[in-house]
Amino acid sequence: MNWRERISVDPAVCHGKACIKGTRVMVSVVLDNLAAGEAQDAVAEAYHITSDDIHASLLYAAELVKESVLPLSPGAA
């Protein structure tokens, strides 16, 4: 899957944050819900998106972490 087909960034939508195309559902909201332990099906239903949209969000996040590093303090786990 090419996440670029399902994720868009438009300065006029959600202040230019990455969103599921055709919606105002930010990728960060999808990821926050998944990180909090919500089931993918529940997230899809709650935000009226598809499992492919969720998969694209995960692929987008994976691409981002390849390009940036958050500094951690020494010894932090």
N, CA, C and O atoms as CSV, one atom per row, in Angstrom:
chain,resi,resn,atom,element,x,y,z
A,1,MET,N,N,0.845,-1.191,0.000
A,1,MET,CA,C,0.000,0.000,0.000
A,1,MET,C,C,0.883,1.244,0.000
A,1,MET,O,O,1.922,1.290,0.657
A,2,ASN,N,N,0.448,2.236,-0.743
A,2,ASN,CA,C,1.115,3.524,-0.764
A,2,ASN,C,C,0.310,4.480,0.121
A,2,ASN,O,O,-0.802,4.867,-0.238
A,3,TRP,N,N,0.864,4.860,1.269
A,3,TRP,CA,C,0.123,5.699,2.209
A,3,TRP,C,C,-0.221,7.050,1.596
A,3,TRP,O,O,-1.180,7.694,2.022
A,4,ARG,N,N,0.544,7.487,0.609
A,4,ARG,CA,C,0.299,8.788,-0.025
A,4,ARG,C,C,-1.057,8.849,-0.720
A,4,ARG,O,O,-1.578,9.935,-0.976
A,5,GLU,N,N,-1.621,7.699,-1.023
A,5,GLU,CA,C,-2.940,7.668,-1.661
A,5,GLU,C,C,-4.069,7.899,-0.655
A,5,GLU,O,O,-5.205,8.151,-1.056
A,6,ARG,N,N,-3.775,7.818,0.638
A,6,ARG,CA,C,-4.818,7.922,1.668
A,6,ARG,C,C,-4.586,9.040,2.679
A,6,ARG,O,O,-5.482,9.369,3.456
A,7,ILE,N,N,-3.387,9.629,2.675
A,7,ILE,CA,C,-3.050,10.688,3.625
A,7,ILE,C,C,-2.821,11.975,2.846
A,7,ILE,O,O,-2.167,11.963,1.802
A,8,SER,N,N,-3.350,13.076,3.343
A,8,SER,CA,C,-3.134,14.364,2.686
A,8,SER,C,C,-2.724,15.415,3.708
A,8,SER,O,O,-3.007,15.304,4.901
A,9,VAL,N,N,-2.050,16.434,3.199
A,9,VAL,CA,C,-1.686,17.599,4.004
A,9,VAL,C,C,-2.119,18.819,3.214
A,9,VAL,O,O,-1.656,19.057,2.098
A,10,ASP,N,N,-3.013,19.584,3.812
A,10,ASP,CA,C,-3.554,20.771,3.156
A,10,ASP,C,C,-3.587,21.889,4.192
A,10,ASP,O,O,-4.238,21.751,5.227
A,11,PRO,N,N,-2.895,22.993,3.928
A,11,PRO,CA,C,-2.882,24.095,4.904
A,11,PRO,C,C,-4.274,24.596,5.285
A,11,PRO,O,O,-4.445,25.185,6.353
A,12,ALA,N,N,-5.268,24.369,4.427
A,12,ALA,CA,C,-6.635,24.826,4.702
A,12,ALA,C,C,-7.443,23.823,5.514
A,12,ALA,O,O,-8.583,24.102,5.884
A,13,VAL,N,N,-6.859,22.646,5.799
A,13,VAL,CA,C,-7.572,21.607,6.557
A,13,VAL,C,C,-6.751,21.243,7.791
A,13,VAL,O,O,-5.596,20.833,7.680
A,14,CYS,N,N,-7.348,21.394,8.947
A,14,CYS,CA,C,-6.710,21.022,10.229
A,14,CYS,C,C,-5.327,21.645,10.381
A,14,CYS,O,O,-4.392,20.997,10.852
A,15,HIS,N,N,-5.205,22.909,9.976
A,15,HIS,CA,C,-3.953,23.661,10.138
A,15,HIS,C,C,-2.772,22.978,9.473
A,15,HIS,O,O,-1.639,23.115,9.934
A,16,GLY,N,N,-3.021,22.246,8.398
A,16,GLY,CA,C,-1.940,21.606,7.659
A,16,GLY,C,C,-1.426,20.321,8.257
A,16,GLY,O,O,-0.390,19.813,7.828
A,17,LYS,N,N,-2.129,19.779,9.242
A,17,LYS,CA,C,-1.740,18.489,9.830
A,17,LYS,C,C,-2.135,17.356,8.879
A,17,LYS,O,O,-3.104,17.479,8.130
A,18,ALA,N,N,-1.389,16.266,8.913
A,18,ALA,CA,C,-1.694,15.106,8.078
A,18,ALA,C,C,-3.048,14.533,8.483
A,18,ALA,O,O,-3.307,14.280,9.659
A,19,CYS,N,N,-3.910,14.333,7.477
A,19,CYS,CA,C,-5.266,13.812,7.690
A,19,CYS,C,C,-5.549,12.680,6.723
A,19,CYS,O,O,-4.887,12.531,5.696
A,20,ILE,N,N,-6.548,11.887,7.074
A,20,ILE,CA,C,-7.065,10.897,6.149
A,20,ILE,C,C,-7.733,11.679,5.017
A,20,ILE,O,O,-8.563,12.552,5.275
A,21,LYS,N,N,-7.380,11.375,3.776
A,21,LYS,CA,C,-7.912,12.109,2.630
A,21,LYS,C,C,-9.437,12.154,2.656
A,21,LYS,O,O,-10.105,11.158,2.933
A,22,GLY,N,N,-9.962,13.332,2.362
A,22,GLY,CA,C,-11.406,13.513,2.289
A,22,GLY,C,C,-12.080,13.656,3.637
A,22,GLY,O,O,-13.308,13.704,3.721
A,23,THR,N,N,-11.273,13.726,4.705
A,23,THR,CA,C,-11.822,13.877,6.049
A,23,THR,C,C,-11.045,14.951,6.797
A,23,THR,O,O,-10.087,15.526,6.280
A,24,ARG,N,N,-11.474,15.202,8.007
A,24,ARG,CA,C,-10.719,16.051,8.919
A,24,ARG,C,C,-10.176,15.201,10.073
A,24,ARG,O,O,-9.892,15.715,11.155
A,25,VAL,N,N,-10.041,13.923,9.831
A,25,VAL,CA,C,-9.500,13.004,10.840
A,25,VAL,C,C,-7.980,13.030,10.723
A,25,VAL,O,O,-7.406,12.554,9.743
A,26,MET,N,N,-7.346,13.596,11.739
A,26,MET,CA,C,-5.892,13.700,11.723
A,26,MET,C,C,-5.241,12.348,11.994
A,26,MET,O,O,-5.721,11.561,12.810
A,27,VAL,N,N,-4.146,12.099,11.295
A,27,VAL,CA,C,-3.384,10.872,11.499
A,27,VAL,C,C,-2.973,10.755,12.962
A,27,VAL,O,O,-2.980,9.656,13.517
A,28,SER,N,N,-2.618,11.859,13.588
A,28,SER,CA,C,-2.194,11.831,14.996
A,28,SER,C,C,-3.310,11.326,15.904
A,28,SER,O,O,-3.037,10.660,16.903
A,29,VAL,N,N,-4.559,11.632,15.574
A,29,VAL,CA,C,-5.694,11.159,16.369
A,29,VAL,C,C,-5.832,9.647,16.226
A,29,VAL,O,O,-6.060,8.942,17.209
A,30,VAL,N,N,-5.694,9.155,15.001
A,30,VAL,CA,C,-5.752,7.712,14.776
A,30,VAL,C,C,-4.654,7.018,15.577
A,30,VAL,O,O,-4.913,6.036,16.273
A,31,LEU,N,N,-3.434,7.528,15.479
A,31,LEU,CA,C,-2.304,6.915,16.172
A,31,LEU,C,C,-2.441,7.006,17.686
A,31,LEU,O,O,-2.111,6.056,18.397
A,32,ASP,N,N,-2.925,8.136,18.183
A,32,ASP,CA,C,-3.137,8.277,19.634
A,32,ASP,C,C,-4.122,7.229,20.138
A,32,ASP,O,O,-3.907,6.629,21.191
A,33,ASN,N,N,-5.188,7.008,19.401
A,33,ASN,CA,C,-6.177,6.007,19.804
A,33,ASN,C,C,-5.591,4.603,19.804
A,33,ASN,O,O,-5.824,3.830,20.733
A,34,LEU,N,N,-4.829,4.271,18.765
A,34,LEU,CA,C,-4.206,2.953,18.708
A,34,LEU,C,C,-3.195,2.780,19.837
A,34,LEU,O,O,-3.128,1.718,20.456
A,35,ALA,N,N,-2.411,3.822,20.104
A,35,ALA,CA,C,-1.414,3.770,21.175
A,35,ALA,C,C,-2.069,3.619,22.544
A,35,ALA,O,O,-1.478,3.051,23.462
A,36,ALA,N,N,-3.291,4.129,22.675
A,36,ALA,CA,C,-4.026,4.015,23.941
A,36,ALA,C,C,-4.668,2.644,24.113
A,36,ALA,O,O,-5.286,2.360,25.139
A,37,GLY,N,N,-4.512,1.792,23.089
A,37,GLY,CA,C,-5.030,0.435,23.204
A,37,GLY,C,C,-6.365,0.192,22.536
A,37,GLY,O,O,-6.925,-0.899,22.643
A,38,GLU,N,N,-6.880,1.192,21.851
A,38,GLU,CA,C,-8.153,1.002,21.149
A,38,GLU,C,C,-7.957,0.016,20.000
A,38,GLU,O,O,-6.917,0.025,19.341
A,39,ALA,N,N,-8.934,-0.815,19.766
A,39,ALA,CA,C,-8.890,-1.762,18.654
A,39,ALA,C,C,-9.045,-1.017,17.335
A,39,ALA,O,O,-9.754,-0.014,17.259
A,40,GLN,N,N,-8.380,-1.512,16.301
A,40,GLN,CA,C,-8.455,-0.864,14.995
A,40,GLN,C,C,-9.894,-0.752,14.502
A,40,GLN,O,O,-10.286,0.277,13.952
A,41,ASP,N,N,-10.668,-1.794,14.694
A,41,ASP,CA,C,-12.069,-1.754,14.253
A,41,ASP,C,C,-12.849,-0.659,14.969
A,41,ASP,O,O,-13.682,0.013,14.363
A,42,ALA,N,N,-12.578,-0.483,16.252
A,42,ALA,CA,C,-13.270,0.542,17.031
A,42,ALA,C,C,-12.879,1.941,16.568
A,42,ALA,O,O,-13.728,2.829,16.489
A,43,VAL,N,N,-11.614,2.139,16.265
A,43,VAL,CA,C,-11.146,3.440,15.777
A,43,VAL,C,C,-11.780,3.728,14.412
A,43,VAL,O,O,-12.261,4.833,14.164
A,44,ALA,N,N,-11.774,2.736,13.545
A,44,ALA,CA,C,-12.368,2.914,12.214
A,44,ALA,C,C,-13.838,3.295,12.320
A,44,ALA,O,O,-14.307,4.202,11.632
A,45,GLU,N,N,-14.553,2.600,13.182
A,45,GLU,CA,C,-15.981,2.882,13.346
A,45,GLU,C,C,-16.219,4.258,13.963
A,45,GLU,O,O,-17.096,5.001,13.521
A,46,ALA,N,N,-15.443,4.590,14.976
A,46,ALA,CA,C,-15.633,5.866,15.672
A,46,ALA,C,C,-15.387,7.073,14.769
A,46,ALA,O,O,-16.061,8.095,14.898
A,47,TYR,N,N,-14.430,6.958,13.863
A,47,TYR,CA,C,-14.065,8.090,13.016
A,47,TYR,C,C,-14.537,7.936,11.567
A,47,TYR,O,O,-14.206,8.757,10.712
A,48,HIS,N,N,-15.308,6.885,11.299
A,48,HIS,CA,C,-15.858,6.653,9.959
A,48,HIS,C,C,-14.761,6.594,8.904
A,48,HIS,O,O,-14.850,7.225,7.851
A,49,ILE,N,N,-13.721,5.817,9.214
A,49,ILE,CA,C,-12.627,5.580,8.281
A,49,ILE,C,C,-12.498,4.068,8.081
A,49,ILE,O,O,-13.184,3.289,8.743
A,50,THR,N,N,-11.627,3.664,7.175
A,50,THR,CA,C,-11.482,2.245,6.867
A,50,THR,C,C,-10.221,1.667,7.515
A,50,THR,O,O,-9.355,2.396,7.999
A,51,SER,N,N,-10.151,0.354,7.507
A,51,SER,CA,C,-8.939,-0.296,8.010
A,51,SER,C,C,-7.746,0.061,7.133
A,51,SER,O,O,-6.619,0.110,7.625
A,52,ASP,N,N,-7.967,0.310,5.849
A,52,ASP,CA,C,-6.882,0.760,4.978
A,52,ASP,C,C,-6.385,2.148,5.382
A,52,ASP,O,O,-5.192,2.434,5.274
A,53,ASP,N,N,-7.288,3.005,5.843
A,53,ASP,CA,C,-6.886,4.325,6.336
A,53,ASP,C,C,-6.003,4.179,7.574
A,53,ASP,O,O,-5.019,4.903,7.729
A,54,ILE,N,N,-6.351,3.261,8.434
A,54,ILE,CA,C,-5.548,3.023,9.641
A,54,ILE,C,C,-4.184,2.473,9.253
A,54,ILE,O,O,-3.162,2.905,9.788
A,55,HIS,N,N,-4.163,1.529,8.331
A,55,HIS,CA,C,-2.892,0.978,7.861
A,55,HIS,C,C,-2.028,2.078,7.251
A,55,HIS,O,O,-0.823,2.122,7.498
A,56,ALA,N,N,-2.624,2.959,6.463
A,56,ALA,CA,C,-1.889,4.077,5.871
A,56,ALA,C,C,-1.342,4.998,6.948
A,56,ALA,O,O,-0.237,5.521,6.805
A,57,SER,N,N,-2.088,5.208,8.019
A,57,SER,CA,C,-1.616,6.037,9.130
A,57,SER,C,C,-0.382,5.426,9.785
A,57,SER,O,O,0.565,6.132,10.128
A,58,LEU,N,N,-0.405,4.122,9.952
A,58,LEU,CA,C,0.752,3.428,10.533
A,58,LEU,C,C,1.962,3.504,9.609
A,58,LEU,O,O,3.087,3.697,10.070
A,59,LEU,N,N,1.734,3.352,8.316
A,59,LEU,CA,C,2.833,3.460,7.360
A,59,LEU,C,C,3.407,4.878,7.336
A,59,LEU,O,O,4.620,5.061,7.233
A,60,TYR,N,N,2.541,5.864,7.431
A,60,TYR,CA,C,2.971,7.262,7.488
A,60,TYR,C,C,3.851,7.497,8.719
A,60,TYR,O,O,4.907,8.124,8.630
A,61,ALA,N,N,3.406,6.991,9.854
A,61,ALA,CA,C,4.181,7.138,11.094
A,61,ALA,C,C,5.526,6.435,10.988
A,61,ALA,O,O,6.538,6.956,11.455
A,62,ALA,N,N,5.543,5.260,10.379
A,62,ALA,CA,C,6.798,4.525,10.204
A,62,ALA,C,C,7.765,5.323,9.336
A,62,ALA,O,O,8.968,5.344,9.593
A,63,GLU,N,N,7.240,5.968,8.323
A,63,GLU,CA,C,8.075,6.805,7.448
A,63,GLU,C,C,8.653,7.986,8.225
A,63,GLU,O,O,9.818,8.344,8.047
A,64,LEU,N,N,7.844,8.579,9.073
A,64,LEU,CA,C,8.309,9.724,9.863
A,64,LEU,C,C,9.443,9.351,10.804
A,64,LEU,O,O,10.412,10.099,10.929
A,65,VAL,N,N,9.339,8.221,11.458
A,65,VAL,CA,C,10.371,7.871,12.439
A,65,VAL,C,C,11.677,7.477,11.769
A,65,VAL,O,O,12.724,7.468,12.417
A,66,LYS,N,N,11.632,7.156,10.509
A,66,LYS,CA,C,12.877,6.899,9.780
A,66,LYS,C,C,13.663,8.185,9.587
A,66,LYS,O,O,14.886,8.160,9.449
A,67,GLU,N,N,12.960,9.305,9.577
A,67,GLU,CA,C,13.562,10.589,9.258
A,67,GLU,C,C,13.874,11.470,10.457
A,67,GLU,O,O,14.597,12.456,10.318
A,68,SER,N,N,13.353,11.145,11.618
A,68,SER,CA,C,13.593,12.011,12.775
A,68,SER,C,C,13.768,11.174,14.037
A,68,SER,O,O,13.316,10.033,14.131
A,69,VAL,N,N,14.437,11.787,14.993
A,69,VAL,CA,C,14.708,11.123,16.258
A,69,VAL,C,C,14.310,12.084,17.385
A,69,VAL,O,O,14.658,13.264,17.358
A,70,LEU,N,N,13.589,11.571,18.356
A,70,LEU,CA,C,13.281,12.368,19.538
A,70,LEU,C,C,14.397,12.145,20.543
A,70,LEU,O,O,14.707,10.999,20.869
A,71,PRO,N,N,15.003,13.204,21.039
A,71,PRO,CA,C,16.081,13.009,22.019
A,71,PRO,C,C,15.538,12.444,23.330
A,71,PRO,O,O,14.499,12.878,23.828
A,72,LEU,N,N,16.248,11.488,23.865
A,72,LEU,CA,C,15.905,10.888,25.152
A,72,LEU,C,C,17.036,11.202,26.120
A,72,LEU,O,O,18.204,11.265,25.734
A,73,SER,N,N,16.674,11.397,27.378
A,73,SER,CA,C,17.716,11.629,28.363
A,73,SER,C,C,18.453,10.322,28.627
A,73,SER,O,O,17.854,9.253,28.509
A,74,PRO,N,N,19.737,10.377,28.981
A,74,PRO,CA,C,20.511,9.158,29.208
A,74,PRO,C,C,19.833,8.263,30.243
A,74,PRO,O,O,19.377,8.732,31.285
A,75,GLY,N,N,19.777,6.984,29.942
A,75,GLY,CA,C,19.204,6.016,30.854
A,75,GLY,C,C,17.691,5.914,30.776
A,75,GLY,O,O,17.092,5.075,31.448
A,76,ALA,N,N,17.063,6.761,29.961
A,76,ALA,CA,C,15.599,6.700,29.836
A,76,ALA,C,C,15.220,5.476,29.015
A,76,ALA,O,O,15.885,5.128,28.039
A,77,ALA,N,N,14.157,4.846,29.428
A,77,ALA,CA,C,13.707,3.658,28.699
A,77,ALA,C,C,12.440,3.951,27.949
A,77,ALA,O,O,11.906,3.071,27.274
